Amino acid sequence: MSDKKNYGFTTTILHNDRLKGIEHGSLHKPIHTSVAFGYADARQLASVFQGKEPGFRYGRQGNPTISALEDKVNKMEQGVGTICFATGMGAIGAVVQALLRTGDHVVSSAFLFGNTNSLWQTAMSQGIGVSFVDATDVANVEAAITENTRVVFVETIANPRTQVADLKRIGALCQARGILYVVDNTMTTPYLFLPKEVGAGLVVNALTKSIGGHGNALGGSLTDTGAYDWTRFPNIYENYKKAAPLQWGLAQIRAKALRDFGSSLAPDAAHHIAVGAETLALRMQRTTANALALAEMLEKDERVAAVYYPGLPSHPQHAISAELFRAHGSLLSFELKDGLDCFDFLNRLQLAIPASNLGDNRTLIIPVAHTIFFEMGAERRASMGIAESLIRVSVGIEDTADLLDDFCTALEGC
Ligand SMILES: *Cc1c(COP(=O)(O)O)cnc(C)c1O
């Protein structure tokens, strides 16, 4: 098999390992557990440590199993390089640890995964300014930019209310101002959307979610798309400017975040994620079709007060979602009408499981304000558009009729 051909998404992921001259003819990259590595001689040891030749130094900074997954994620995102982390939060945390300094400023979408919101609060307590804006309109991002703004951060489809950021225009704005544009692609995955195409410099993926897909391993990644000119970034240390500018960002992130903070992906988790990733496209085709069918059914139901899913024409950013994404994602949220108890409803479901992961093969459902967004309080929830009765559904690969029937029965008949 040649690696010169321009293969499709799934073919590329499926065959990537064996194109690399894999050990003993294994078709999967084996799980390497060694923390230390041997070299031909002591001079080579020094040369690897000094970055003069390729090789592994110590397990915290990577190993062959992690490296094979990094290569795969990188192919999916069409990047120039990818670094894996222990979790998605490890990857986002690395942006703060490696790239931001006291006095810097970040413009972040206000519509965020709850733990990312909490991370920005921590950054603020360490002297980094963060402005939260409604990123569905680029004008709000532009108005918040200051001369100290180093990063603009958005999610593609926000978890849990599904607002879609004004991705293209924000990309053009960041490009014009020389600001690093970081896009969390977890909800869309590189199968539905390539943030590189709207000018994102760094792409976050929580590999725990749809890319791993089976809810059996934690992981995260940062991909450098090559779209950002690192010579415009004032926080790169001289040490990491030795290679071509294209590599400055990841060189600093690998050392200052992965090496120094140690949020390293475990080799067995990397293996689980790599196996899961083989079926990403197939699973996304099924989950996005299921999500659309469920959203359409719920929207018609008179006991449902509101449904949030970018695939519905009633969604405020439906047109942007249709323009940019291959499908509208696997996540939807909805509110029951006043007087209907969401706990009673959840307890009547037989298939959908009350649990907090997403991107799993199984449909998972959670009352947001009472659980994952409880800690932040009612006021902040309201500012993020999260009603107290909001229910989030991460739609799985169950047979569509079974899934619809489960929701129908829990609503006590359709
Ligand atoms: C889950 C999630 C994360 C964090 O990923 P973990 O692997 O759980 O740390 C980040 N961003 C989004 C949008 C997520 O849904």
The ligand as an SDF file (V2000), in Angstrom:
LIG
                    3D

 15 15  0  0  0  0  0  0  0  0999 V2000
  -15.4000   16.6270   27.5920 C   0  0  0  0  0  0  0  0  0  0  0  0
  -14.9440   17.8770   26.9550 C   0  0  0  0  0  0  0  0  0  0  0  0
  -13.6710   18.4090   27.2420 C   0  0  0  0  0  0  0  0  0  0  0  0
  -12.7430   17.7670   28.2320 C   0  0  0  0  0  0  0  0  0  0  0  0
  -12.3780   16.4720   27.9070 O   0  0  0  0  0  0  0  0  0  0  0  0
  -11.9240   15.4170   29.0600 P   0  0  0  0  0  0  0  0  0  0  0  0
  -11.2430   14.3520   28.2920 O   0  0  0  0  0  0  0  0  0  0  0  0
  -13.1600   14.9800   29.7600 O   0  0  0  0  0  0  0  0  0  0  0  0
  -10.9970   16.1680   29.9680 O   0  0  0  0  0  0  0  0  0  0  0  0
  -13.3050   19.5730   26.6010 C   0  0  0  0  0  0  0  0  0  0  0  0
  -14.1140   20.1870   25.7270 N   0  0  0  0  0  0  0  0  0  0  0  0
  -15.3380   19.7110   25.4300 C   0  0  0  0  0  0  0  0  0  0  0  0
  -16.1930   20.4440   24.4500 C   0  0  0  0  0  0  0  0  0  0  0  0
  -15.7970   18.5430   26.0320 C   0  0  0  0  0  0  0  0  0  0  0  0
  -17.0190   18.0860   25.7490 O   0  0  0  0  0  0  0  0  0  0  0  0
  1  2  1  0
  2  3  1  0
  2 14  2  0
  3  4  1  0
  3 10  2  0
  4  5  1  0
  5  6  1  0
  6  7  2  0
  6  8  1  0
  6  9  1  0
 10 11  1  0
 11 12  2  0
 12 13  1  0
 12 14  1  0
 14 15  1  0
M  END
$$$$
